[in-house]
């Protein structure tokens, strides 16, 4: 079992950068945590509540601009910052126009000498905040255009520069460029991480699909041996019927011959299909498929590998499963996969395997009943083996497919004490056809 890691500050920032806002959405709207989504609002609110009164006060007291002009410029230069959360490009156009008008108005202020111009300190702070919002959302081409436009406007205003002022044109141009580069780089890192995460998700889905197909192919190969046995019996019985029953009518003799021919043709088709499923064009091993009769050997081999396993299997369960080869094979494979998972993920854990026959089924309705398979392991005694992400991972997938094959049910999950439980019900009758 893997425990969830608590993301640190750097990991939290990476998550935020991997989930940029879509068009017309607030900045960080796709962030996973509520405080991350509200952070831009808090920053802009603090900036607005600070810059608005300070701008009005500085323009009135330091520059001696008219009270009406000071208030109007303070509102025009700061309030559009609210728009920066959803439409930073539009906010930038409004703020740049307001800052330009403010610079022209300040040329005629009563105390312009000795002050900063064309950009006041409040304008620089608000503009840099706007650049940060732009850098986290817009493309590189847009950011370059915004930066060049800032420089061009400042250069044009230089023709109106009054005497005795401290020029801030170059300062804002440089600081805006630095802010755009930093935030644009962060945005690029976030985009790259998001693309990697998307590719990993796609690869994981493809790997899961490939694992499922491989497991179904493996089941098909094994079922070939089971079905081929029954088809061989049918062929032998049909071929030998005329010799065992010499007095049968000619039409019955012909019917048995047709049955034998059809069975042989089916066997030939299955052999050709098996060659395709094996994928190598050659015959594979022809050993009989295992069943519950070989479960004791499997448990003994697992014990020799260092895993303490206790087996409890009734003779009724073995006999009942043997009568239905698909159930016999599926029960064996489920136990085999479960023990393999214990060896990999919970080495040294005490494990209990129980197999029994329920003659009445889950509702006590009589009939052939079902085979119940239970594999429970405790906590691992040593550190689990960390599997490579490229592994096959056939364990639970194989169990589910084999349970589906027999029309049964599978219940898997962790236990409160740190162990794991696998429980399967395999009906001893053919699964009902889906009428839909």
Buried (B, 14 or more C-beta within 10 A) or exposed (E): EEEEEEEEEEEBBBBBBBBBBEEEEBBBBBBEEEEBBBBBBEBBEEBBEBBBEBBBEBBBEBBBBBEEBBBBBBBBBBBBBBBBBBBBBEBBBBBBBBBBBBBEBBBEBEEBEEBBBBBBBBBBBBBBBBBBBBBBBBEEEBBBEBBEEBBEBBEEBEEEBBEEBEBBBEBBBEBBBEBBBEBBEBBEBBEEBBEEEEEEEEEEEEBEEEBBEBBBBBBBBBBBBBBBEEBEEBBEBBBEBBEEEEEEEEEEEEBBBEBBEBBBEBBEEBEEEBBEBBEEEEEBEEEEBBBBBBBEEBBEEBBEEEBBBEBEBBEBBBEBBEEBBBBBBBBBBBBBBBBBBBBBBBBBBBBBBBBBBBEEBEEEEEEBBBBBBBBBBBBBEEEBEEEEEEEEBBBBBBBBBBBBBBBBBBEBEEEEEEBBBBBBBBBBBEEEEEEE
